[in-house]
Amino acid sequence: MGAGLSGIGAAYRLQTECPGRSYAILEAREASGGTWDLFRYPGVRSDSDMFTLGYPFRPWTEAKAIADGPSILRYIRETAAEYGIDKNIRYRTKVVGADWSSRDARWTLDLECTGDDGTVERQTLTCDFLYSCAGYYDYANGHTPEFRGLDAYQGTVVHPQFWPDDLDWAGKRVVVIGSGATAVTLVPSLAGEAASVTMLQRTPTWISAVPGRDAIADRIRAVLPPQAAHRVVRTKNILFMIGVYQFCRRSPQAARRMFTKFNTRILRDEQVVKEHFTPPYNPWEQRLCAAPDADFFRAVRDGNADVVTGGIDTFVPDGIKLADGRVLPADVVVTATGLRLLAFGGIAPTVDGTAVDLAKQFVWRGAMLTGLPNFAVCIGYTNASWTLRADLTSRLVCKVLNHLDRHGYAAVEPRPTGPLDERPLLDLMSGYVRRSIDAFPRQGHRSPWKVRQNYVLDAATTMRTNLHRTLRPIRRPTPSEGSPQVTGRAAAASAGSSS
């Protein structure tokens, strides 16, 4: 499910590593690209470099390492077309239910298919294995707190997730509420045309300036063939990301000093850094925001944008009144207040018609779930590029699919061999995580039930997983039997849905 970055990558792995399998990509929207087609606010971009966010099998060849949304969308669609993946995408096909039949050892999907005239038809589709590549965000609803007095406000309020094509901010006073990655992207993008841009934050966020282009990568690409250069640069950037993350988590005070020093050097004002860019939490307790070529800091330093730290009391007709009594005048208010989490695109999977409580399940190898046979989910890293784990998961799914075929099993389901200590699936303190994480499956305290945030360790161990140890196999029934039977010890999983 899902024709975004993860879904296209999963399809490539299926085609190359499980060539005997058929698959279909079910996409609820009418276009591919996922996040990069949906989000269209000014300046939308990735905060991960494209050498690691891009696919390992298709080199990123454009100049910028930190790419804008349209460039990423083009890259995804060109990849799908180059490998014929686009022919297997079923658009305007929303999965609204999924039930596993123990008797048939198959998933039955309830679909809502929207026609060209807008009519919705209910259909069903069966598959041997279901692989959710829909991410973990709610793309239909953003997070917006309840603001007192909002009905009295006479200006325009927009959420970045639903940016209107006709919004005109030229010459307007704009207030962006929030301090996360979206706000840090929006502020310098709006500053060029707006009369004023103010980022209103309740608490500061750790923001790091990063090069928009990778000078070392440029030199490597100048002397090596594209695929070889891509591998070298990708390895370099992976090691750098992991190094920074480990440094921040193991030496938080030193990390605080480092980012404070860098930001002070750019902004040239210690008091501004102390007041607006020194969070109460340590770096990487929440995701670190990136400012390519220090664009956000330059907008603030050069007076094209302002930052205000404080709580909101109420909206007033011409702006926002803060808790300290100040009023920020605003013609346009952008509520960059975050996203909502939503497991598996909102599907509530069932087994033999009985709902499975996802919050009571554990994740195996960051890919499969207890209680759900032949089901996998794509979950990216929180401290590195999403695609790094996504590609590992897709390769693992293919390994399991091939294992199923080799042993003649119908299905597998992860089963712990002993008790597990429950831990949240995502270990960030970010508000969007804490608001919804209780509805998600859990991770355990030991491998293979622990979802590590370390690509190097995962890359070294994931594909060496012993599929016989913790996956309960279900063999195919003989003609005289009525349903699949549980057998000895084995494994399996698979990616994509086969029709």
Helices and strands as residue ranges (DSSP letters): H 5-17, E 25-26, H 35-38, H 50-53, H 69-82, G 85-88, E 89-90, E 93-101, E 106-114, E 120-127, E 130-132, E 137-142, G 150-152, E 156-158, G 160-162, E 173-177, H 181-191, E 196-201, E 207-210, H 215-223, H 226-250, H 252-267, H 270-276, E 289-292, H 295-301, E 306-309, E 312-316, E 319-322, E 327-329, E 332-335, E 339-341, G 343-346, E 350-351, E 354-355, G 358-360, E 363-364, E 368-369, E 375-377, H 386-407, E 409-414, H 431-436, G 437-439, H 455-461, G 462-464, E 471-475, E 485-486
